[in-house]
Amino acid sequence: MKLRTLVLTTALAAAASAAFAQAKEQFFPSLVYRTGPYAPNGVPFANGFADYFKLVNAQGGINGVKIVYEECETGYATDKGIECYERLKGKHGGATVFEPLSTGITVALTEKAPSDKIPLLTPGYGISGSQDGLVYKWNFPIAGHYWVAADILIQHLAKKEGGFDKLKGKKITLLYHDSPYGKEPIPLLTERSKMHGFEFNAIPVTHPGVEQKAAWLQIRQNRPDYVLLWGWGVMNSTAIKEAVATGYPREKMYGVWWAAAEPDVKDIGEAAKGYNGLALQHGAGRAKVHADILKLVHDAGQGSGPKEEVGTVLYTRGVMSAMLAVEGVRRAQERYGKGKVMTGEQARWGYENLALDQKKLDALGFANVMRPLSTSCADHMGVAWARVHTWSGSAWQFTSDWYQADDQILRPMAKQAAQKYAAEKKVPPRSPDDCQT
């Protein structure tokens, strides 16, 4: 009888311990595309995303709370992204946050997030109007969106030309992925063209972007002064190869931050020299966070990809995105309890009240990777800075100082877009009381 009681007690203790261990896990689902035409760009991002979570666990978790994450392959397809969301949102006690890594998937999940009470974190992509947190309570385009990118590119071109007045009469062409992602910058570029008198033309490229002959025939005929590339995956390298074939100067080409990474240019090499792209704050190269990952993750045999990938543009983008996801939870713990697992709703408060000053970034290993940022109820973006880097033929090198998007243009556009969305979807703007919760 005593033996039976001992066995039962041990079993109950083990079950309680297992339940406690499970309760101390913070679940971060990961929507990835490691296969298909976007894999060359999707893989390094996914590896950086995963490695940062492994680093946090190796350092003791989020104030002792270990991270559990699970990948789901979307292939960059919106329908698969929705399937992954539905499959993962209730696992491991419930999803903390989703980073869709697709503007199309973001648009679809924006309808689902409020009822599921799961925030959507979209650093550098997503819905530009969602910087307005008074309407988009669950969307967080932290660190910038596509209107920021387009605005900064026009600022840079104006500086090259000697002033905004020198843009008058210039021809600027947007070569874009024919998807919600590619269409996002059009309103801002249209607005800027009216302000400065340049001729704006937009040319769509059908998914996945391997067929661009007709688009480049238009470019050759129109002879624009500049081409802005809003591509992803194989579309980017194809565009640069077409520029080489048609003799369009690479130094006249500027990619958004999703068209300015190693996979876009490395196979073209010297022929891509002079091609420019935005950096979502960070560029290529290693910082302290990369050294920590190499030591605590890769040297422990836990790296998600090859060591040489650590510090590349998209790998660092994944690391930065995961860090923002984690720091939102850490911030939420300051209000709801350190060492506790945060619900999606509690984490949402954390993303809305981020306070990453320079001291905090330095401690996290992100010195010289990104600028300080803070979010609020009204501002779900937090910072709107970027730099330009240029392909030397073998590496990315910064070729501009920091630019800040013009808030006098962005804020009214975001507010108008948010109000339109609120009217269409019957979303009541948040009250001051709601901003405290």
C-alpha positions in Angstrom: 0.0 0.0 0.0 2.8 2.4 0.9 4.6 1.5 -2.3 1.4 2.2 -4.3 1.0 5.5 -2.5 4.6 6.5 -3.2 4.2 5.6 -6.9 1.0 7.7 -7.1 2.6 10.6 -5.3 5.6 10.5 -7.5 3.4 10.4 -10.6 1.3 13.3 -9.4 4.5 15.3 -8.6 5.8 14.5 -12.1 2.6 15.6 -13.7 2.5 18.8 -11.7 6.1 19.4 -12.6 5.3 18.8 -16.3 2.3 21.1 -16.1 4.4 23.8 -14.4 7.1 23.5 -17.0 4.5 23.8 -19.7 3.0 26.8 -18.0 6.4 28.4 -18.0 6.7 28.3 -21.8 6.1 31.3 -24.0 4.9 30.2 -27.5 6.1 32.1 -30.6 4.7 30.6 -33.8 6.9 31.1 -36.9 5.4 31.5 -40.4 8.2 30.7 -42.8 8.9 29.9 -46.4 11.9 27.5 -46.7 10.6 26.2 -50.1 9.5 27.6 -53.4 10.7 30.7 -55.4 11.0 32.9 -52.3 13.1 30.4 -50.3 16.5 32.0 -51.1 15.3 35.1 -49.1 13.0 33.3 -46.7 15.5 30.8 -45.3 18.1 33.2 -43.9 15.3 35.3 -42.2 13.8 32.1 -40.7 17.2 31.0 -39.5 17.9 34.3 -37.8 14.4 34.3 -36.3 14.9 30.8 -34.8 18.5 31.4 -33.6 17.5 34.5 -31.6 14.9 32.5 -29.7 17.5 29.8 -29.0 19.9 32.5 -27.8 17.3 33.9 -25.3 16.7 30.3 -24.0 20.4 29.8 -23.7 20.6 33.0 -21.6 17.8 31.8 -19.3 14.6 32.7 -21.1 12.5 35.8 -20.7 13.0 36.4 -17.0 13.1 32.7 -16.5 10.3 31.9 -19.0 11.6 29.6 -21.7 10.5 30.1 -25.3 8.9 27.4 -27.4 8.5 28.1 -31.1 7.1 26.1 -34.0 7.5 26.7 -37.7 4.8 26.4 -40.4 5.6 26.6 -44.1 3.5 29.1 -46.0 5.4 29.3 -49.3 4.5 33.0 -49.2 0.9 32.0 -50.1 -1.9 33.8 -48.3 -4.2 30.8 -48.1 -1.4 28.7 -46.5 -0.6 31.5 -44.1 -4.2 31.5 -42.9 -4.0 27.7 -42.5 -0.8 28.0 -40.5 -2.4 30.7 -38.3 -5.4 28.6 -37.5 -3.3 25.5 -36.9 -0.8 27.2 -34.5 -2.8 29.9 -32.7 -4.1 27.6 -30.0 -1.0 25.4 -29.5 1.3 25.4 -26.4 -1.2 27.4 -24.4 -1.8 29.9 -27.1 0.2 32.1 -29.5 1.9 35.1 -28.1 2.2 37.0 -31.4 2.3 36.3 -35.2 4.8 37.7 -37.6 3.2 36.8 -40.9 6.3 37.8 -43.1 3.9 38.6 -45.9 1.8 41.7 -46.4 -0.9 39.6 -48.1 -1.1 37.3 -45.0 -1.1 40.3 -42.8 -4.1 41.8 -44.5 -6.0 38.5 -44.1 -5.0 38.1 -40.4 -5.9 41.7 -39.6 -9.5 40.5 -39.7 -8.9 37.7 -37.3 -6.5 39.1 -34.7 -9.0 41.3 -32.8 -11.3 38.4 -32.0 -8.5 36.0 -31.2 -6.6 38.7 -29.2 -3.3 37.9 -30.9 -1.1 40.8 -32.0 0.5 41.0 -35.4 4.1 42.2 -35.5 5.2 43.4 -39.0 8.6 45.1 -38.8 9.3 46.7 -42.2 6.2 45.4 -43.9 2.4 45.0 -43.6 -0.3 47.7 -43.8 1.2 51.2 -43.8 -1.9 52.8 -42.2 -1.6 50.4 -39.3 0.9 52.7 -37.6 -2.3 54.4 -36.4 -2.9 52.4 -33.2 -6.1 54.2 -32.5 -7.7 52.1 -35.2 -5.4 49.1 -35.7 -5.2 48.0 -32.1 -3.6 44.6 -32.9 -1.2 45.6 -35.8 2.4 46.7 -35.1 4.5 47.8 -38.1 7.4 48.5 -35.7 10.5 50.1 -37.1 8.9 51.1 -40.4 6.5 50.3 -43.2 6.4 50.8 -47.0 5.4 54.5 -46.9 8.5 55.1 -44.8 10.6 53.3 -47.3 9.2 55.1 -50.3 9.4 58.5 -48.6 13.1 58.0 -47.7 14.0 56.8 -51.2 12.5 60.0 -52.6 14.4 62.1 -50.1 17.6 60.3 -51.1 17.0 60.9 -54.8 16.2 64.6 -54.1 19.5 64.9 -52.2 21.4 63.3 -55.1 19.8 65.7 -57.6 20.5 68.8 -55.4 17.1 69.4 -53.9 13.4 68.5 -54.2 12.9 71.2 -56.8 15.4 69.3 -59.0 13.0 66.3 -59.2 10.6 68.3 -61.3 10.4 66.7 -64.8 12.3 63.6 -63.7 10.9 60.1 -64.5 10.7 57.7 -61.6 9.4 54.1 -62.2 8.3 51.7 -59.6 8.8 48.0 -60.7 6.7 46.1 -58.2 5.6 42.7 -57.2 1.9 42.5 -58.2 0.7 41.8 -54.7 -0.5 43.7 -51.6 3.2 44.1 -50.7 4.2 45.6 -54.0 1.2 48.0 -54.2 1.8 49.5 -50.7 4.2 52.3 -51.7 2.0 53.6 -54.6 -0.1 56.1 -52.6 3.0 57.7 -51.1 4.9 57.9 -54.4 1.8 59.3 -56.0 1.6 62.0 -53.3 5.3 62.8 -53.6 5.0 63.1 -57.4 2.3 65.7 -57.0 4.4 67.6 -54.5 7.6 67.7 -56.6 6.4 67.4 -60.2 8.2 64.2 -61.2 6.6 61.7 -63.6 5.7 58.6 -61.7 5.0 55.3 -63.5 4.3 51.9 -61.9 4.9 48.6 -63.6 3.6 45.4 -62.0 5.4 42.0 -62.2 3.5 38.8 -61.9 4.4 36.3 -59.1 7.0 34.9 -58.7 8.8 37.5 -60.9 10.9 35.4 -63.3 9.3 36.8 -66.4 10.1 40.5 -66.7 10.8 41.0 -70.5 7.7 43.1 -71.1 8.4 45.3 -68.0 12.0 46.0 -69.0 10.8 46.8 -72.6 8.7 49.5 -71.1 11.6 50.7 -69.0 13.9 50.8 -72.0 11.3 52.7 -74.0 10.5 55.2 -71.2 14.1 55.7 -70.1 13.3 56.6 -66.5 15.9 58.5 -64.4 15.4 56.1 -61.6 13.9 52.6 -61.0 12.6 51.7 -57.6 12.5 47.9 -57.1 9.7 46.5 -54.8 10.5 42.9 -55.3 11.0 39.7 -53.3 12.8 36.5 -53.9 13.8 35.6 -57.4 12.1 38.7 -58.7 15.0 40.9 -57.4 17.9 39.0 -59.0 15.9 38.7 -62.2 15.3 42.5 -62.3 19.0 43.2 -61.8 19.9 40.7 -64.6 17.4 42.4 -66.9 19.0 45.7 -66.1 22.4 44.3 -67.1 21.0 42.9 -70.3 19.2 46.1 -71.3 22.1 48.3 -70.2 20.1 50.2 -67.5 22.6 51.6 -65.0 22.6 49.7 -61.7 23.5 52.9 -59.9 20.1 54.3 -61.0 18.3 51.4 -59.3 17.1 51.5 -55.7 15.5 48.5 -53.9 13.3 48.5 -50.9 14.8 46.8 -47.9 13.3 43.4 -49.1 15.2 43.9 -52.3 18.6 44.7 -50.9 20.2 41.5 -49.4 22.9 39.0 -50.4 20.6 36.6 -52.3 19.5 39.4 -54.6 23.0 40.2 -55.9 25.6 37.5 -54.9 25.1 35.4 -58.0 25.4 38.4 -60.2 28.5 39.7 -58.4 30.5 42.4 -60.2 27.8 43.0 -62.8 25.4 44.2 -60.0 28.0 46.7 -58.7 26.4 50.1 -58.0 22.9 48.7 -57.2 21.4 50.4 -54.2 18.9 49.4 -51.6 17.4 50.6 -48.4 18.5 49.1 -45.1 15.8 48.6 -42.4 18.2 50.3 -40.0 20.6 47.4 -40.0 22.8 46.4 -42.9 25.3 43.5 -43.3 28.0 42.7 -40.8 28.3 41.3 -37.3 27.5 42.9 -33.9 27.6 41.7 -30.3 24.3 39.8 -30.8 25.8 37.8 -33.6 28.8 37.0 -31.4 26.5 35.8 -28.7 24.6 33.6 -31.2 27.8 32.1 -32.5 29.0 31.3 -29.0 25.8 30.1 -27.3 23.9 28.7 -30.2 26.2 27.7 -33.1 29.1 26.5 -31.0 26.6 24.4 -29.1 25.5 22.7 -32.3 22.1 24.4 -32.3 22.5 26.8 -35.2 19.6 26.8 -37.7 21.9 27.3 -40.7 25.5 27.7 -41.7 27.8 29.9 -39.5 28.7 32.1 -42.5 25.1 33.2 -42.8 25.2 34.9 -39.4 25.4 38.6 -39.9 24.0 38.7 -43.5 21.2 41.1 -44.2 18.1 38.9 -44.0 19.5 36.8 -41.1 19.9 39.9 -39.1 16.4 41.0 -40.1 15.1 37.7 -38.6 17.2 38.3 -35.4 15.8 41.8 -35.1 12.2 40.7 -35.7 12.5 38.0 -33.0 14.1 40.5 -30.6 11.1 42.8 -31.0 8.8 39.9 -30.3 10.6 39.0 -27.2 11.0 42.5 -25.9 7.3 43.1 -26.1 6.8 40.2 -23.8 9.5 41.4 -21.5 7.9 44.8 -21.3 4.5 43.2 -20.6 6.0 41.3 -17.7 6.9 44.6 -16.1 3.2 45.3 -15.8 1.7 41.8 -15.4 4.4 40.0 -13.5 8.1 39.1 -14.2 8.7 35.4 -14.7 5.1 34.8 -15.8 3.8 33.6 -19.2 2.1 36.5 -21.0 -1.1 36.0 -23.0 -1.4 37.5 -26.4 -3.5 40.3 -25.0 -0.9 41.1 -22.3 1.9 40.9 -24.9 -0.1 43.4 -27.1 0.2 45.9 -24.3 4.0 45.3 -24.3 4.3 46.0 -28.0 2.3 49.2 -27.5 4.5 50.4 -24.7 8.0 49.4 -26.0 10.8 51.5 -24.6 14.1 50.4 -26.2 16.6 53.1 -25.4 20.3 53.0 -26.4 21.3 51.4 -23.1 18.8 48.6 -23.6 19.8 48.0 -27.2 23.5 47.9 -26.1 22.7 45.4 -23.4 20.9 43.2 -26.0 23.8 43.3 -28.3 22.2 45.6 -30.9 24.5 48.6 -30.7 24.9 50.0 -34.3 22.3 47.6 -35.5 19.2 49.7 -34.9 18.1 53.0 -33.4 16.2 53.4 -30.1 12.4 53.2 -30.5 9.3 53.6 -28.4 5.7 52.9 -29.2 2.4 54.2 -27.9 -1.3 53.8 -28.2 -1.4 56.2 -31.2 1.9 55.2 -32.7 2.4 51.5 -33.4 5.5 52.1 -35.5 7.9 53.8 -33.1 10.7 54.9 -35.4 11.0 55.8 -39.1 14.7 55.9 -39.9 16.6 54.1 -42.6 19.9 54.2 -44.6 21.0 53.4 -48.1 23.6 50.7 -48.8 25.2 49.9 -52.1 26.6 46.7 -53.6 30.3 47.0 -54.2 30.4 43.9 -56.4 31.2 41.7 -53.4 29.6 43.3 -50.3 27.0 45.7 -49.0 28.4 49.1 -47.9 26.5 52.0 -46.4 26.5 55.0 -48.7 24.2 57.4 -47.0 23.6 59.0 -43.6 20.4 58.3 -41.7 17.2 59.6 -43.2 13.9 60.0 -41.3 10.6 59.8 -43.1 8.6 63.0 -43.2 6.0 62.8 -40.4 4.1 65.7 -41.9 3.4 63.6 -44.9 3.1 60.1 -43.3 0.9 60.9 -40.3 -2.0 62.5 -42.2 -1.9 59.7 -44.8 -1.9 57.0 -42.1 -4.7 58.7 -40.3 -6.8 59.0 -43.5 -6.1 55.4 -44.4 -7.0 54.2 -40.9 -10.2 56.2 -40.8 -11.2 54.8 -44.2 -10.6 51.2 -42.8 -12.5 52.0 -39.6 -15.5 53.2 -41.6 -15.4 50.2 -44.0 -15.0 47.6 -41.2 -17.1 49.5 -38.6 -14.2 49.6 -36.2 -14.8 52.3 -33.5 -11.6 54.4 -32.7 -10.1 53.6 -29.3 -11.1 55.7 -26.3 -8.6 57.2 -23.9 -9.6 54.5 -21.4 -8.9 51.7 -24.0 -5.4 53.2 -24.5 -4.6 52.3 -20.8 -5.5 48.6 -21.3 
